[in-house]
Amino acid sequence: MGGGIEPEKKPLYSVAQSRAKMGRYPEAIIEIRQQLEKFPNDFEGQMMLAAVQAEHLNDVQGAELTIRRLVEQKGHAPGNVAFALSSLADWHLKYGQDIDSARLALERIIELLPNSEFSIGAAHRIAHLGTTEHLLAGHDRKFFAVPKGVHNLGLQEKQDSFVPAETDQTKVAQAYVDHLQNHPLDMDAREQLAHIYVDHYGRIDLAEEQLEQMITMPNQSPKMFARWLNLLADLQVRGGRPYEDVRATLERIVDQSPDRAAAEVARNRIARLKLEFKSRENPTSVKMGTYEQNIGLKGNLPKPPSERSVDDSSS
């Protein structure tokens, strides 16, 4: 039926998978290794081997060796390399509570795949790893003392003392600035800082600088590109930018990928943009002088490694 064409030879892992389902993990590893002797660069087999080692034999070090050999091989797709190293980081965190080793695995992604969406994702994870003490604390049983509530609260003449204190946005903004000094690729932190610049300081220009750093990063995924431009448009409307500026921001989404779903969403938003402006005709007033009293927050932030060649004028 197939003529004289010889079928393509592929590794067969059905026996190994059957052994693993029965809990016979050492036998599963033997079967996987037999296939890898014939197909030493097979991605699926090497990941299967590492998963059995880490998840079922409590051998994270063995899994790490397997992943190291995998990433040193040539020909693997960038996404597969990033997935393998991210999986290794997950195993270090889940089974070894080893944040330092997880960080090294993620840093290897940045080293092997610089200026890519994979390196950006790895840098973001590194920024939120925390400490080993914090990770171990999640396994400790906690006891909380619940203070007795106020009796007859409705009969109290003054209730000001019972109102929760407002968060000091100046301290929050400074914390984000300090955090970004060490983790310039933490996009969540930049987004939050941009919100504070608009809502607390009334400085749309500083918010735009933060978002433009993310939008103009090379090799950015179309999904994130559209997300950040939509967020920029939101802040521009709230920050008082004119209709033409916000329209131009949304048109950048259309210009980048006119056939994508994100472009159609942007076109629909442009069509309703004047109504969006009309709903915000009574903007919240901003106390003048607030930002000037906290001028230290305008200090330059380090740019991501992929943007160090661009003029360093961010805040």
Buried (B, 14 or more C-beta within 10 A) or exposed (E): EEEEEEEEEEBBBEBBBEBBEEEBBEBBBEBBEBBBEEBEEBBBBBBBBBBBBBBBBEBBEBBBEBBBBBBEEEEBEBEBBBBBBBBBBBBBBBBBBBBEBBBBBBBBBBEBBEBBBBBBBBBBBBBEBEEBEEBEEEEEEEEEEEEEEEEEEEEEEEEEEEEEEEEEBBEBBBBBBEBBEEBBBBBEBBBBBBBBBBBBBBBBEBBBBBBBBBBEBEEBEBEBBBBBBBBBBBBBBBBEBEEEBBBBBBBBBBEBBEEBEBBEBBBEBBEEBEEBEEEEEEEEEBEEEBBEEBEEBBEEBBBBBBBEEEEEEBB
